[in-house]
Amino acid sequence: MAPEPVVTRPVRDAQVAMYHRARRTLPGGANSNFRAWGEDTIYVDRGKGGRVWDLDGNEYIDLRMGYGPVILGHADERVDDYVNERMRRGVSFSLTSEDEVRAMELLVELTGWVEMARMTVSGTEATMHAMRVARAYTGRDKIVKFEGQYHGVHDYALISVLPNDVADLGDADSPVRLAWGRGIPGPVAETIIPARYNNLEMLRRLFERQGEEIAAIIVEPVLGNAQGIMPRPGFHQAMRALTEEFGILLIFDEVKTGFRFARGGAAEYFGIRPDLATYAKAMGNGYPAAAFGGRREIMSLLPDKVSHGGTYAGNRVAAAAAVKTLEIIRDTPALETIRATGERIQAGIRQVLDAKGIPYQVTGHPAMFGIMFTDRTPSEYRDWATTDHALYDAIAVGMHARGAMPEPDSREPWFVCEAHARGDTVDRVVSIFADAFHAALEARAHGAGAVAAASGAAGAAAG
Ligand SMILES: Cc1ncc(COP(=O)(O)O)c(C=O)c1O
């Protein structure tokens, strides 16, 4: 007889009650589709450092970190004290404060190539404005984006994002524009051209055919919603050269990678000078700070020729959070600590997996990495489908039951924060992973449905 599934779920009484209460008012019981997991929806009480507590009092090592923004740790006193002090002067004036100027000066200093930037409230607004300014600068309408990349929830971004069935993306040689959900006007979708990450031949063919209509390529430097799949060596350099050859702008969407991969983000990490970039997440340690910026010549189309506004753009809370977070990133070894912590977790996981001889790939950067069960190096979103994601999902659910919280979806990477370096967090993550992995293998060996059924993922997660 197959043994009982080893995964025992944490107490969820208060959260299930909250779900039934919340869904009467909030569709799906949450404020984002990505957090609406039916009766498994997690309702949070609080976080501190690298830990989070749900409404039932269960404690977890948090490996989601809010989908990436919380780079230092939850409720970081350095940031919170500064924000508190600044916000007592009032938060919203529709006038410009020094905090906003300082925040963008820091962004310019840390990136080293951005010459001018403007704040927005979300990454979505940042990518929307970057696309608009690229269109304005080039006088062209079309934007190329890569399959499996998420750039936020505006209509131009929701094309060929994260289908569960990669066959929906169409033929590998001629991908289709796959709108995510209803309500995206056809003519809007028509302006977006899907391409395949890491596929330079396809890009060249596309540029030769349609280059004169294309304003920009927007690219997440790594596949931030597919376990951080990395570029092949030279991919970004070749793409940069191609865009220059055809007069097409290169937009780096650094919403996840900015101020995480390096002080100057993925542009610094990969040695690329894009034309425009977008930032959010790590720049505010969880406060709603975001920005788009780039070359002076392009950004100078604002304010006269390109629209950008927003009542809350540059609000005091976000600007102060950005100032303090960016100062910490600049002045302390926070990113080095995060990198070393991520490397320690990765090494522990490799040891566990190697001992069982299961084929796997550790993808991404130590500050934001994933584990894919496959013997092939994945190079694009379509490759996710060929990995053993049922095994991954079972491990994620098993970890959750044991006190660590990665995203319950095999696409979303783990995020490491500075506070994870403290205490025994690294060892605990590795031992929880090991226990969950062994339990998942055992359940699978006995044909228990627990492995696949344990997923609970409501679709890929992004924000
Ligand atoms: C690469 C990337 N771009 C843009 C966004 C959208 O940012 P926001 O959720 O702040 O609107 C996200 C969110 O996860 C993202 O990962």
The ligand as a MOL file (V3000), in Angstrom:
LIG
                    3D

  0  0  0     0  0            999 V3000
M  V30 BEGIN CTAB
M  V30 COUNTS 16 16 0 0 0
M  V30 BEGIN ATOM
M  V30 1 C 10.4010 42.3030 -15.4490 0
M  V30 2 C 9.1460 42.9460 -14.9430 0
M  V30 3 N 8.6920 44.0520 -15.5510 0
M  V30 4 C 7.5990 44.6960 -15.1200 0
M  V30 5 C 6.8810 44.2280 -14.0410 0
M  V30 6 C 5.6680 44.9390 -13.5830 0
M  V30 7 O 5.9270 45.5780 -12.3780 0
M  V30 8 P 4.7220 45.9320 -11.4000 0
M  V30 9 O 4.2110 44.6580 -10.8500 0
M  V30 10 O 5.3620 46.8210 -10.3630 0
M  V30 11 O 3.7080 46.6760 -12.1930 0
M  V30 12 C 7.3170 43.0720 -13.3810 0
M  V30 13 C 6.5880 42.5280 -12.2290 0
M  V30 14 O 6.8180 41.4590 -11.7400 0
M  V30 15 C 8.4780 42.4030 -13.8560 0
M  V30 16 O 8.9340 41.3040 -13.2590 0
M  V30 END ATOM
M  V30 BEGIN BOND
M  V30 1 1 1 2
M  V30 2 1 2 3
M  V30 3 2 2 15
M  V30 4 2 3 4
M  V30 5 1 4 5
M  V30 6 1 5 6
M  V30 7 2 5 12
M  V30 8 1 6 7
M  V30 9 1 7 8
M  V30 10 2 8 9
M  V30 11 1 8 10
M  V30 12 1 8 11
M  V30 13 1 12 13
M  V30 14 1 12 15
M  V30 15 2 13 14
M  V30 16 1 15 16
M  V30 END BOND
M  V30 END CTAB
M  END
